[in-house]
Amino acid sequence: MPSKAAPASILVGEKVTLNGRGYSPYKPGRDLAAGKNTLATNGLVFGIISLLINPFLLFGIGAILWGSFGVARANKWEREGNDPIGRRRAIWGIVLGGVGTIFSMALKGFML
């Protein structure tokens, strides 16, 4: 009985992406070359959204996590001798995410 062959991209080990370009926010080399910190920007955006709407505290917690990863990436770049791109945005994302989370918890009655 013949077995089904796997697609060639799986056999070769290519990265399968939706846009075909292989972009991922987890590749710091591409962000550094482009002069941006995608993790920090995402943290800030989630922080702003958490002030407006925060179902199940997802945006607030997401802002804190993404902002933390953005600060870590900026600190790593600084240790390597580059500019700490996006550190302020990441810190603001953490702050806004914390405020949004606390506000949502107080509004929903989780805090006494």
C-alpha positions in Angstrom: 0.0 0.0 0.0 1.7 3.3 -1.1 2.0 5.9 1.6 1.1 9.5 1.1 4.1 11.8 0.5 4.4 14.9 2.5 4.4 18.2 0.7 7.8 19.4 -0.5 7.9 22.4 1.8 7.6 20.2 4.8 10.3 17.8 3.6 12.7 20.6 2.8 11.9 22.5 6.1 10.8 25.8 4.6 8.9 28.2 6.8 5.3 28.4 5.7 3.8 31.8 6.1 0.6 33.6 5.0 2.3 36.3 3.1 5.2 34.3 1.7 7.9 36.7 2.8 8.7 34.9 6.0 8.3 37.9 8.3 7.9 37.4 12.0 8.0 39.9 14.8 10.3 37.4 16.6 13.2 38.1 14.2 15.1 40.9 15.9 17.6 41.2 13.0 15.0 42.4 10.6 13.5 44.9 13.0 17.0 46.3 13.8 17.8 46.6 10.1 14.5 48.4 9.6 15.0 50.6 12.6 11.9 49.5 14.5 10.9 47.3 17.4 7.7 45.5 16.5 7.2 44.0 19.9 7.3 47.5 21.6 4.9 48.9 19.1 2.5 46.0 19.6 2.7 46.5 23.4 1.9 50.2 23.0 -1.1 49.5 20.8 -2.4 46.8 23.1 -2.0 49.3 26.0 -4.0 52.0 24.3 -6.7 49.5 23.4 -6.8 48.2 27.0 -7.9 51.6 28.2 -10.8 51.5 25.8 -11.9 47.9 25.8 -10.4 45.0 27.8 -12.5 41.8 27.6 -11.2 39.2 30.0 -8.2 41.5 30.6 -6.6 40.2 27.4 -5.4 43.5 26.0 -4.0 44.7 29.3 -2.1 41.5 29.9 -1.0 41.4 26.3 0.3 45.0 26.6 2.3 44.1 29.6 3.8 40.9 28.0 4.5 42.5 24.6 5.9 45.6 26.3 8.2 43.5 28.5 9.5 41.6 25.4 10.0 44.9 23.7 12.0 46.3 26.6 14.1 43.1 26.7 14.8 43.4 22.9 15.8 47.1 23.2 18.1 46.3 26.2 19.7 43.5 24.2 20.3 45.8 21.3 21.8 48.4 23.6 24.2 45.8 25.1 25.3 44.9 21.5 26.2 48.6 20.9 23.1 49.6 18.9 20.4 52.2 19.8 17.7 50.9 22.2 14.9 51.3 19.6 11.4 51.3 21.0 12.2 51.2 24.7 10.0 54.2 25.5 7.1 52.8 23.5 7.5 49.4 25.3 7.5 51.1 28.7 4.4 53.1 27.8 2.7 49.9 26.7 3.5 48.3 30.0 2.2 51.3 31.9 -1.0 51.7 29.9 -1.6 47.9 30.0 -1.2 48.0 33.8 -3.6 51.0 34.1 -6.1 49.4 31.7 -6.0 46.1 33.6 -6.4 47.7 37.0 -9.2 50.0 35.7 -11.0 47.0 34.1 -10.7 44.9 37.3 -12.0 47.8 39.4 -14.9 48.3 37.0 -15.8 44.7 36.8 -15.6 44.3 40.6 -12.5 42.1 41.0 -10.9 44.5 43.5 -12.4 45.3 46.9 
